[in-house]
Amino acid sequence: MKRIGFGSFARLVAIFALFLLILQLFLVWLYTNDRADGDQPGYRFSLPERVVAMAQLIETSDDPTASLVALNGPDLRVEITDLRISDLAPAAHRMAAIDQLFEDN
């Protein structure tokens, strides 16, 4: 059995490391390319459109609790409450025009 010299072993390690680097760059490109597609119209909706869609889902659902379970996640909290908008957030975090819109209804 022929023994591989240190130079050959070093070349194999370098080739493998280069392969891993190229693979990692490809995966980063794939991830960023996939994320960029989300900026196209029809893929992501604006916040008001999302809120309207959530309200319609809950209102038309036979089981609003199941809809709330589906809508809630680690980065979003949706709940049904009798509280007014002014009771939910401190004044520093509210916009007067939005407050007026909700308070009038």
ABEGO torsion letter per residue (X at the ends): XBBBBAAAAAAAAAAAAAAAAAAAAAAAAAAAAAAAAAABBGABBBAAAAAAAAAAAAAABABAAAAAAAABBAABBBBBBABBAAAABBAAABBAAAAAAAAAX
